[in-house]
C-alpha cells in the first residue's frame, strides 16, 4: 500500500502524512499537521494547523479538528464532530476592530489512545478525552472525560463504562467485565482501571 491523497483534497506541503494513510476528496489538511501511519481523513474533513494524530486514526466525513488538537493512536472522530479551539470566541475586539490571530490564544482538545467521538458531538477546548473513552453522538463535552467512560448528553455526563471493544461493561462481582473480550476492571474514585492478568 501507499499514501493516497484524492483529487480535490487540499494538503499543505508542510503537512506530514504517514505511510498508508488516505486523505479523501474535499478534505483539508493544514500546514504543519502531523498524521501517523494508516490514518483516514474522510470527505470534507478539516485538520487544522499543527494538529497531531497518532497511527490508525479515523476522522469521518465533515469532521472539524481544530488546532492544537492532539489525538492518540487509534482515535475515531465521527461524522461532523467538532473539536473546538477558542474558549472565548469573538470575531472582533471590544472596540469592534477585527480580531487578528495575535488577539487570541488557541487551546486544544486532547484525546487518548483508542477513544471515540460520535457523530455531531462537540468537544469544547480545553478538554481531555481519556483512553478508550466514548463520547456519544450529539454530546457536548465541557469537562474532562476519564479513561473508559461513556459520556452522553448536553452537557455530557458519564452514563456507563466501556472497554477497548467499545461495548458497555457489565457488573462482575465488585468490579466490571467486558462481555466481548472478558477483560475485567475495578473502579476507584470515579476512575476505572483494568485488572492485572
Backbone bond lengths (Angstrom), bond angles and torsions (degrees), N, CA, C in turn:
res aa  C-N    CA-C-N  psi(-1)  N-CA   C-N-CA  omega(-1)  CA-C   N-CA-C  phi
1 X - - - 1.451 - - 1.522 109.78 -
2 X 1.346 115.16 167.12 1.451 120.27 175.91 1.518 108.18 -149.56
3 X 1.326 115.83 167.72 1.453 120.35 179.10 1.522 109.38 -64.03
4 X 1.338 116.38 137.36 1.466 121.11 -179.55 1.519 108.93 -121.65
5 X 1.328 116.54 121.89 1.458 122.48 174.10 1.514 106.61 -117.26
6 X 1.340 116.14 113.43 1.458 120.92 -174.67 1.517 111.48 -69.37
7 X 1.336 117.08 150.66 1.455 120.34 172.78 1.531 108.77 -57.56
8 X 1.305 116.62 136.43 1.458 120.50 -179.19 1.514 113.68 93.72
9 X 1.326 118.52 -11.94 1.462 120.82 173.19 1.524 108.32 -76.78
10 X 1.323 117.00 148.16 1.459 122.86 -178.63 1.525 107.46 -115.98
11 X 1.331 116.22 100.92 1.462 121.71 -177.32 1.529 108.46 -117.44
12 X 1.336 116.25 119.49 1.460 121.13 -179.08 1.526 110.38 -62.50
13 X 1.326 115.52 146.37 1.468 120.51 179.70 1.521 111.76 -60.25
14 X 1.340 117.69 -31.43 1.463 120.33 -177.12 1.531 113.10 -86.85
15 X 1.327 117.62 -2.81 1.465 119.84 176.33 1.526 109.70 -72.68
16 X 1.314 116.21 142.66 1.458 121.93 177.20 1.532 108.07 -103.02
17 X 1.313 116.61 118.96 1.461 121.56 -178.27 1.525 107.90 -113.12
18 X 1.315 116.53 119.90 1.459 120.91 -176.10 1.525 113.41 -68.41
19 X 1.302 114.02 161.93 1.463 122.00 -178.52 1.527 111.06 -58.63
20 X 1.332 115.50 139.11 1.468 124.42 177.43 1.531 113.43 65.73
21 X 1.315 117.88 16.55 1.460 120.57 175.65 1.526 109.64 -81.42
22 X 1.352 115.27 158.63 1.465 121.54 -179.36 1.522 108.94 -130.00
23 X 1.334 115.57 126.34 1.460 122.80 177.96 1.522 106.07 -116.16
24 X 1.344 117.49 116.52 1.454 120.87 -170.70 1.525 113.14 -94.82
25 X 1.312 115.29 172.31 1.460 126.12 -172.06 1.541 112.10 -51.33
26 X 1.326 115.60 137.17 1.463 125.34 176.16 1.527 114.52 67.83
27 X 1.318 119.23 4.44 1.458 120.26 175.96 1.533 109.44 -80.73
28 X 1.337 115.11 158.00 1.460 120.21 178.21 1.519 108.88 -129.21
29 X 1.340 115.69 129.52 1.457 122.87 175.23 1.521 106.25 -119.35
30 X 1.330 116.72 115.17 1.461 121.91 -170.51 1.526 112.91 -82.90
31 X 1.332 113.49 175.97 1.460 123.37 -176.95 1.529 111.39 -56.64
32 X 1.323 115.04 135.87 1.453 120.86 174.42 1.516 115.59 73.74
33 X 1.330 118.35 0.07 1.467 119.23 175.66 1.523 108.92 -63.18
34 X 1.318 116.60 146.00 1.467 121.83 -176.54 1.523 108.62 -129.83
35 X 1.328 115.96 101.47 1.467 122.35 -178.65 1.513 109.76 -101.41
36 X 1.314 116.90 136.63 1.451 121.90 179.20 1.517 112.26 -74.55
37 X 1.322 115.37 -170.54 1.466 121.73 -179.98 1.526 110.32 -75.26
38 X 1.321 115.93 148.33 1.467 124.73 173.32 1.521 113.81 60.49
39 X 1.322 117.34 28.92 1.466 120.81 175.98 1.523 109.95 -81.95
40 X 1.322 116.25 153.36 1.459 122.10 176.44 1.527 107.62 -126.16
41 X 1.337 115.73 126.27 1.462 121.84 175.65 1.524 106.10 -116.96
42 X 1.335 116.79 112.87 1.457 122.38 -172.73 1.517 114.17 -75.03
43 X 1.303 114.34 172.93 1.460 122.98 -178.36 1.535 110.75 -53.04
44 X 1.327 115.20 129.84 1.449 121.37 174.12 1.516 115.81 71.13
45 X 1.322 118.54 7.09 1.466 120.88 179.09 1.521 110.15 -75.38
46 X 1.326 115.81 156.95 1.460 122.19 -179.52 1.520 108.98 -124.68
47 X 1.343 115.79 127.29 1.462 122.60 176.08 1.527 106.59 -118.41
48 X 1.334 117.20 114.58 1.456 122.15 -171.82 1.511 115.02 -73.17
49 X 1.320 114.21 171.17 1.466 123.44 -179.63 1.524 110.81 -56.32
50 X 1.320 116.44 124.57 1.456 121.02 175.32 1.517 116.28 74.09
51 X 1.327 118.72 6.06 1.463 120.24 176.48 1.526 109.46 -61.12
52 X 1.318 116.56 140.44 1.468 121.59 178.86 1.524 108.26 -113.72
53 X 1.332 115.97 128.35 1.465 122.22 177.34 1.519 109.01 -125.99
54 X 1.325 116.99 132.38 1.456 120.86 176.71 1.519 111.51 -74.24
55 X 1.320 116.02 -178.13 1.466 121.56 178.64 1.532 110.35 -63.45
56 X 1.331 115.89 150.69 1.468 123.96 169.75 1.533 114.55 63.41
57 X 1.323 117.34 28.19 1.470 120.34 175.15 1.523 109.65 -82.34
58 X 1.336 115.85 152.39 1.457 121.53 178.01 1.523 108.24 -132.48
59 X 1.329 115.82 116.68 1.460 122.62 177.92 1.522 106.35 -110.67
60 X 1.324 116.86 112.20 1.453 121.90 -173.02 1.535 112.28 -76.80
61 X 1.336 115.30 173.34 1.454 122.51 -174.97 1.523 112.76 -51.97
62 X 1.330 115.11 133.24 1.460 125.16 172.84 1.523 114.78 63.19
63 X 1.321 117.80 16.65 1.461 120.42 171.90 1.526 108.86 -73.90
64 X 1.331 116.72 149.93 1.459 123.00 -178.64 1.525 108.53 -121.08
65 X 1.324 116.37 113.64 1.462 122.27 -178.47 1.530 107.01 -114.38
66 X 1.338 115.67 96.39 1.463 120.43 -175.16 1.521 111.19 -86.26
67 X 1.322 114.49 146.74 1.455 122.55 177.46 1.525 110.05 -65.32
68 X 1.332 118.07 149.32 1.458 128.71 1.55 1.531 113.38 -99.77
69 X 1.321 117.77 57.31 1.462 121.22 -179.72 1.531 111.25 -60.42
70 X 1.337 114.94 146.45 1.464 121.97 175.25 1.522 107.36 -128.67
71 X 1.321 116.45 120.25 1.463 122.90 -179.88 1.514 108.88 -111.21
72 X 1.318 117.13 130.75 1.453 121.23 176.62 1.518 111.29 -72.83
73 X 1.312 116.72 -168.20 1.465 121.77 179.14 1.519 110.27 -73.83
74 X 1.333 116.71 142.24 1.452 121.84 172.62 1.511 115.39 68.54
75 X 1.317 118.23 26.25 1.476 121.37 -179.60 1.528 109.68 -81.87
76 X 1.335 115.86 139.67 1.461 123.12 177.02 1.522 109.07 -111.59
77 X 1.336 116.90 126.82 1.458 122.77 174.78 1.523 106.53 -117.52
78 X 1.337 117.01 116.09 1.454 121.92 -174.02 1.521 113.85 -73.12
79 X 1.335 116.01 170.35 1.460 121.06 -177.96 1.527 112.08 -57.01
80 X 1.333 114.99 132.64 1.465 123.63 175.39 1.525 114.17 61.97
81 X 1.330 118.37 16.40 1.462 120.90 173.25 1.529 108.65 -71.14
82 X 1.329 116.32 155.73 1.468 121.26 -177.86 1.521 109.60 -131.58
83 X 1.337 116.21 129.56 1.462 122.75 170.15 1.525 105.83 -108.62
84 X 1.339 117.92 110.50 1.461 121.06 -173.69 1.527 111.65 -81.44
85 X 1.353 115.12 175.45 1.468 118.51 178.94 1.524 113.77 -147.48
86 X 1.322 119.03 12.31 1.461 120.83 -177.58 1.525 109.04 -131.32
87 X 1.339 117.09 112.99 1.469 120.89 -178.71 1.526 112.53 -69.21
88 X 1.312 117.05 -34.49 1.460 121.79 -174.78 1.533 109.09 -128.68
89 X 1.326 118.05 72.31 1.463 120.13 -171.14 1.523 113.49 -68.99
90 X 1.310 114.86 132.49 1.454 123.68 173.65 1.531 107.46 -151.48
91 X 1.325 116.79 143.77 1.463 121.26 174.19 1.520 111.11 -82.32
92 X 1.359 115.62 -23.20 1.464 119.85 -176.05 1.521 110.17 -132.34
93 X 1.330 115.50 163.56 1.457 123.29 172.98 1.535 108.62 -80.95
94 X 1.350 118.16 170.08 1.463 119.87 -179.63 1.537 114.23 -56.67
95 X 1.336 118.03 -24.38 1.469 120.40 178.15 1.530 112.27 -88.51
96 X 1.347 116.20 9.68 1.464 124.41 -179.28 1.522 114.13 70.09
97 X 1.332 117.41 11.68 1.465 119.17 171.09 1.524 108.26 -76.58
98 X 1.312 115.89 146.80 1.461 120.12 -177.61 1.520 110.89 -63.66
99 X 1.333 116.11 133.68 1.469 119.61 176.63 1.510 110.54 -69.42
100 X 1.325 116.00 138.42 1.454 122.98 174.62 1.523 108.32 -105.28
101 X 1.315 116.46 168.84 1.466 120.78 179.17 1.522 111.20 -56.24
102 X 1.320 117.43 -32.27 1.466 121.21 -178.42 1.528 113.03 -76.60
103 X 1.330 117.50 -8.61 1.462 121.52 -177.52 1.526 114.34 -88.50
104 X 1.320 117.86 -0.11 1.460 120.45 179.16 1.522 110.04 -151.32
105 X 1.307 115.03 161.49 1.461 120.63 -178.50 1.525 109.24 -117.39
106 X 1.325 115.47 120.31 1.467 120.32 178.96 1.526 110.13 -69.56
107 X 1.324 116.05 136.65 1.463 122.61 173.50 1.519 106.99 -124.02
108 X 1.322 116.99 146.72 1.453 119.12 -170.75 1.513 115.01 -116.04
109 X 1.317 113.40 171.42 1.460 123.62 173.30 1.530 106.70 -100.68
110 X 1.328 116.23 134.97 1.466 121.77 177.42 1.523 107.94 -113.88
111 X 1.339 116.34 131.06 1.464 120.46 -177.08 1.528 109.16 -126.24
112 X 1.325 115.98 127.90 1.452 121.67 -177.58 1.523 113.42 -77.11
113 X 1.317 115.66 166.51 1.469 122.83 -177.90 1.527 111.30 -52.39
114 X 1.327 115.67 136.02 1.450 122.13 171.40 1.515 116.17 76.18
115 X 1.326 118.60 -1.20 1.466 121.08 -177.16 1.529 110.81 -74.81
116 X 1.341 115.84 160.13 1.462 121.61 -179.12 1.524 109.87 -133.95
117 X 1.335 115.40 137.95 1.457 122.88 176.21 1.527 106.67 -117.47
118 X 1.330 117.14 119.58 1.455 121.82 -173.61 1.522 114.14 -73.54
119 X 1.322 115.05 171.00 1.456 123.00 -177.67 1.520 111.55 -55.74
120 X 1.323 115.48 135.58 1.469 124.79 177.23 1.524 114.67 58.43
121 X 1.314 117.77 14.42 1.462 119.68 172.60 1.526 108.56 -71.78
122 X 1.334 115.93 154.37 1.456 121.92 177.39 1.521 107.94 -126.25
123 X 1.324 116.22 127.20 1.462 122.20 176.69 1.520 107.35 -109.32
124 X 1.334 116.56 115.42 1.453 122.99 -174.28 1.529 109.22 -89.21
125 X 1.331 116.89 111.93 1.459 121.45 -179.11 1.527 110.80 -66.89
126 X 1.353 117.20 148.84 1.457 126.24 -1.52 1.524 111.45 -93.67
127 X 1.309 117.25 116.96 1.465 121.84 172.73 1.516 109.07 -130.79
128 X 1.324 114.21 158.02 1.458 121.65 175.31 1.523 108.13 -118.40
129 X 1.316 115.75 129.02 1.468 122.64 175.35 1.527 105.89 -102.23
130 X 1.309 116.74 121.22 1.461 121.11 -174.03 1.522 114.36 -70.81
131 X 1.320 114.84 170.02 1.466 122.32 179.35 1.523 110.93 -58.16
132 X 1.310 116.82 135.61 1.463 124.55 175.28 1.530 113.81 60.86
133 X 1.323 117.56 11.49 1.465 120.61 176.41 1.524 109.54 -72.97
134 X 1.334 115.83 160.61 1.459 121.47 176.09 1.522 108.87 -130.57
135 X 1.334 115.09 128.17 1.461 121.93 173.73 1.522 106.27 -101.85
136 X 1.331 117.29 119.43 1.465 121.53 -176.39 1.526 110.85 -66.33
137 X 1.319 115.44 155.93 1.463 121.88 177.35 1.523 109.85 -54.86
138 X 1.323 116.08 135.41 1.453 121.97 176.19 1.515 115.92 78.23
139 X 1.322 118.38 -1.33 1.467 121.21 -179.92 1.525 110.41 -70.01
140 X 1.321 115.86 156.00 1.463 122.09 173.31 1.525 107.21 -121.72
141 X 1.326 115.34 110.06 1.466 121.76 -174.60 1.522 108.93 -91.76
142 X 1.337 115.86 117.64 1.461 121.25 -178.19 1.527 112.90 -115.64
143 X 1.340 116.36 -5.33 1.463 119.92 177.60 1.524 108.77 -145.31
144 X 1.331 116.10 165.22 1.459 121.14 -175.33 1.526 111.53 -57.76
145 X 1.322 115.03 146.85 1.467 122.86 179.73 1.528 107.79 -113.35
146 X 1.342 118.73 124.24 1.465 119.85 -178.55 1.527 112.76 -69.95
147 X 1.321 115.55 161.00 1.461 121.50 173.45 1.530 109.18 -50.15
148 X 1.312 117.37 140.86 1.473 125.37 173.62 1.534 114.68 67.88
149 X 1.321 119.07 6.04 1.463 120.17 -178.65 1.524 110.77 -82.07
150 X 1.328 116.26 143.13 1.456 122.85 167.62 1.518 105.90 -105.37
151 X 1.347 116.22 117.55 1.459 120.42 -179.35 1.525 109.39 -116.66
152 X 1.340 115.27 147.58 1.461 121.15 -179.33 1.515 108.64 -150.02
153 X 1.334 115.90 160.26 1.455 121.51 172.93 1.509 114.35 98.31
154 X 1.343 114.06 -179.21 1.456 122.68 -179.11 1.521 108.12 -131.51
155 X 1.339 119.91 107.29 1.457 125.33 -7.08 1.525 110.93 -72.05
156 X 1.322 116.85 159.11 1.462 121.51 -176.37 1.524 111.44 -66.11
157 X 1.341 114.59 137.08 1.466 122.01 176.14 1.529 108.21 -134.25
158 X 1.338 115.30 152.30 1.459 118.53 -179.76 1.524 109.72 -70.16
159 X 1.352 115.12 128.40 1.468 120.22 177.78 1.519 112.11 -115.50
160 X 1.324 117.36 -12.18 1.469 121.29 -179.89 1.516 108.49 -168.64
161 X 1.335 114.34 176.72 1.465 121.87 170.16 1.520 107.88 -111.07
162 X 1.333 117.11 148.18 1.466 122.32 175.64 1.517 109.40 -130.43
163 X 1.336 115.89 153.64 1.457 120.79 175.11 1.519 110.50 -98.77
164 X 1.330 117.16 -176.00 1.460 120.59 179.33 1.528 113.96 -58.04
165 X 1.348 118.18 -22.75 1.464 120.06 178.00 1.526 111.84 -76.51
166 X 1.346 117.38 -10.74 1.453 121.57 179.58 1.512 114.69 86.72
167 X 1.316 117.46 -3.49 1.460 123.14 -176.97 1.526 108.99 -88.83
168 X 1.350 118.68 137.53 1.467 119.54 177.12 1.524 111.52 -55.64
169 X 1.338 115.10 139.23 1.459 120.94 179.61 1.520 110.26 -77.72
170 X 1.328 115.45 154.66 1.461 122.33 178.53 1.518 109.62 -112.17
171 X 1.321 115.95 149.58 1.463 120.23 176.26 1.521 109.84 -59.39
172 X 1.340 115.29 138.20 1.465 121.55 -178.79 1.526 106.56 -144.58
173 X 1.336 116.68 92.72 1.457 119.99 -175.78 1.517 110.06 63.34
174 X 1.329 116.16 -125.62 1.468 121.61 179.03 1.527 111.86 -83.31
175 X 1.339 117.04 -9.95 1.457 120.18 -174.53 1.520 113.34 -122.50
176 X 1.316 114.33 -145.51 1.454 122.04 -175.62 1.524 109.95 -134.83
177 X 1.345 116.12 154.26 1.462 121.32 -178.49 1.525 109.33 -140.41
178 X 1.341 115.76 139.71 1.459 120.46 175.70 1.526 109.13 -83.75
179 X 1.341 118.43 122.39 1.456 120.39 -178.74 1.530 113.31 -69.41
180 X 1.321 117.20 -15.11 1.465 121.27 -179.46 1.518 112.60 -90.92
181 X 1.342 116.62 -47.44 1.473 120.20 -174.17 1.522 113.54 -102.86
182 X 1.336 117.56 -17.79 1.457 121.13 -175.86 1.515 113.73 82.49
183 X 1.331 118.57 -3.00 1.460 120.84 178.00 1.525 109.60 -59.38
184 X 1.335 115.87 144.46 1.459 120.28 177.89 1.529 109.63 -116.84
185 X 1.336 114.51 152.99 1.455 122.10 -174.17 1.519 109.02 -139.29
186 X 1.337 115.50 158.16 1.462 120.22 172.92 1.526 108.81 -126.78
187 X 1.334 114.78 148.11 1.464 122.13 -176.04 1.520 108.98 -106.60
188 X 1.330 115.20 136.89 1.454 120.65 179.09 1.522 109.05 -147.53
189 X 1.317 117.52 117.99 1.471 122.65 177.09 1.529 112.47 51.40
190 X 1.323 116.14 52.25 1.472 122.22 177.61 1.523 114.32 62.83
191 X 1.325 116.23 24.43 1.458 121.41 171.00 1.519 108.57 -127.57
192 X 1.325 115.59 160.24 1.453 120.84 -179.11 1.510 109.15 -126.28
193 X 1.318 116.41 137.70 1.463 121.41 177.96 1.522 109.02 -132.67
194 X 1.327 114.97 144.46 1.454 119.82 177.82 1.518 109.67 -72.63
195 X 1.344 115.66 138.79 1.464 119.33 175.57 1.516 109.90 -70.19
196 X 1.319 115.33 147.25 1.464 119.83 176.55 1.513 109.13 -72.57
197 X 1.335 115.60 143.87 1.473 121.10 -178.15 1.509 110.72 -70.92
